[in-house]
Amino acid sequence: MTQKPAACPPERKRGSGVQYVYDVLRGEILDLTLAPGSPIDEIMLSERLSMSRTPIREALVRLASEGLVTALPNRSTVVSSIDLLNLHNFFDALTLMYRVTTRLAAENREAADLSALEHWHREYAKAAEARDAPGMIATNREFHAAIATAGRNPYYEALCHRLLDEGRRLLRLYYYTFEDGVPARYVQEHADMIAAIESRDVPRADALAQAHADQIVTQIQTMIARDRRQHITL
């Protein structure tokens, strides 16, 4: 009886290994599984992901271009720190971006935009109910990106994407303050923004976006400033 040749494993598409490593590392960095300042050991990572070091190095180059990892002079790589000194500048830009994009969405939205916003609001609400912080971070990004798309200004849309991506680690801190159980009233804020955009109420859309940004910024600032010293009797 002629033996059939063993089936070959499906060939990985060129570049797919890099994408896989990139997705894994990016997810772990944004979720703070890999803390700021953590070293990235290429050998251990190669063993864990069953990858050669070539796609790992290429993925690290991509992550470095996004500011998520930093290559040190000794050729080692660490997870980039969160720039606390410039945090006030980031918060200023984030607040302005929320306001401008939401105002423009109220002026320029189309029916398809409302459908996209409703979709991402439902997905965010599901993630919030499940206390799924990575899911909330991902769907929150898509929700606000959809608002920017509805505004019909590609420059503000590009700024929106950049700020949302840069702020994902900060948003993870935000959800930590609630132990991943974000209050329902904050989920409702997204629904209120959709209603203002749908009714083309520009002043209300602006006010809601301002309030939405303010509560996020205040919550993160409070966490960062919290005194965690232990009182020790000497």
Secondary structure, 3 states (H helix, E strand, C coil): CCCCCCCCCCCCCCCHHHHHHHHHHHHHHHCCCCCCCCEECHHHHHHHHCCCHHHHHHHHHHHHHCCCEEECCCCCEEECCCCHHHHHHHHHHHHHHHHHHHHHHHHHCCHHHHHHHHHHHHHHHHHHHCCCHHHHHHHHHHHHHHHHHHCCCHHHHHHHHHHHHHCHHHHHHHHHHCCCCCCHHHHHHHHHHHHHHHCCCHHHHHHHHHHHHHHHHHHHHHHHHCCCCCCCCC
